């Protein structure tokens, strides 16, 4: 971490934090770290503003941040643990476990931003999403991977239908 660059907070507007660096600008999607009331706060670079300032998005509350506070560029994007050890675990956006089941012990980390699969690797077959709701599957089947619109007046059961859909799909695909 010796070659990490240090900047200073210039402006805080909600979850948006502007950080000024002298001579070095972190790459877009790099993670920056600072402390906020004794806790580690991760910021992700979203935009370059001029020659010395970056606009970042905070991954947690910014309450308590002050102008002039030091921020360190990690030189890497936000990465989260991956692998069998993460199955069934609940993590926040920066990969920290929030399910109170202890730390996640895995050596493999992966950046949260990944390139899309090549077009040749994507499925071109039209498949039907089996919802388990007979009237939907018969009269208006949903395409797998597509978008679904549900319109209706007040009190006709839109929420009930969506909750049933979520329940059936979760049971079919194991959660």
N, C-alpha and C positions, 0 to 999 in steps of 0.2 A: 504494500500500500504506500510505498515511499514515493512513487511517481504520481500519486493522485493529486489533482489540482484543487485548490481551495478558492471558493468565491464567497460573496456576502449577499444576504437577502436585501433587496431594494424595495420590494413592494409585496404586500399580501392582500389579496382580494378574494375572500372565501377560500376555495380550494386551489386557487391559482396563485402561484408564488413566482415572482420575478427575481432572478439571481444574477448578479454581476460578477464576471470573472476578468482578471487582468491578463490579456494576451492569449488566453486559451479558452475555447468554447467547447463544452462537451458535445458529443454527437447527439442528434435527435434519437430518442428512445433510451438514452443512457439513464441510469439511476443515480441520483444524488442522495446523500445522507446528511442529516443534521439531527440535533437532539431537540426535543420539545418537552419541556417540563420533566426532564429526566428520562424520557422515552425516545427510542430511535424513530425518526420520521423519514420515510422514503419519498423522494420526489422523482417524477419522471419527466425528462425534457420533452416538451411538445413542440417548441418553436424557437427559432433564433430571432432575437429582436436587436438588430444592429450588430455592431462588431464585438460588443463585450457583454451582452445580456441575453439570457435565455428565459423563456417562459416555461414553467413547469406545472405539473398537476400533482397535488399532494395525495398520498395514498391513505391518509388518516387526517384527523382533525388538525387544523392550523391554529387553533386558539392558543395563544401564548407566544407565538412566533414574534420576533421583533426585528426591525430594520438593523442591518449591520451584523446580524448573527452569521456565524461561519457555516458554510455548506461544503461538503466534500464530494467531488466527482469520483465515483467508483470505477469508471472506465468501462463498465459492462451494463447490459440491460438488466431489468428486473428478472430474476430467475427463480423458479419454484422447483421443489423436489418432485421427481417422477419415479415410477417403478411400482413394484408390487407392494412396497411398504406404505404407499399412499392410498391404496384401495380402502374405501370405507372411512377415510379420514376427512375432516373438514378443515380447510385452510382459508386464510384471507388472501387477498390479491398479491401479497408479497411472499406467499409460501409459508407463513407461520401457522402452526396448528392452533385452532381455536376451539377444539372439541374436548379440551382438558384430559386428553389421553397421553400426555407426555410428548416429548420431541419426536419428530419423524427422522428415523435413522436410515438415510439413504445417501449414497455417494454421488448419485446422478442428479444433476440439476439441468433445467431447460428454460430458455428464455420464454417469457410470456407472449412475445410477438414472434410468430413463425411464418415463413412464406406459405402461400396457398399451394395445394398439390398441383402438379402439372395437369393440364387439360386432358392429356391422354390417360392419366390415372383416375380420372373422375368417371363415375358411372353415368352412362347415357340412357340407360333403360328406365322407362317410366314404371314405377312400382306404386301399388296402392298401400296406404297406411291402414292396417286393420285396427280399428279403434275399439272394437268389442261392443259398440253401440249399433245394434242391428239396423235401425232406421237410417243412420248416417252411412254405414257401410253399403247399404242397398241403394238408397235414393241419391245421395250426394257424397260419394267416396272422396277421401282426401288423398292427394298425391304425396308420396313420401319425399321429404326434403323441400316441399313447396310451402307457399304461404297460404294461410287459411283466414278467411274473413267470416265473422259471425255477426249478423245484424238482427235486431229484434227490439220490440218495444219493452217497456218496463214490466217486470213481473212475468215474463214468458219463459224464463228458465235458462238464459244464456250462461249464467255462472254455474248452475247445476250441470249443464251439458259439458262445460269446460272442465269442471272438477271431476266428473265421471270419465272424461277423456284422459285426463292426467292420471287418474287412478288406474284405469285399464292399461294404458301404455306402460306405466311404471311396473305393473305386475307382470306384463308380458315380457318385458325386456330386463327383468331382474333389478328394478330400482332405478 
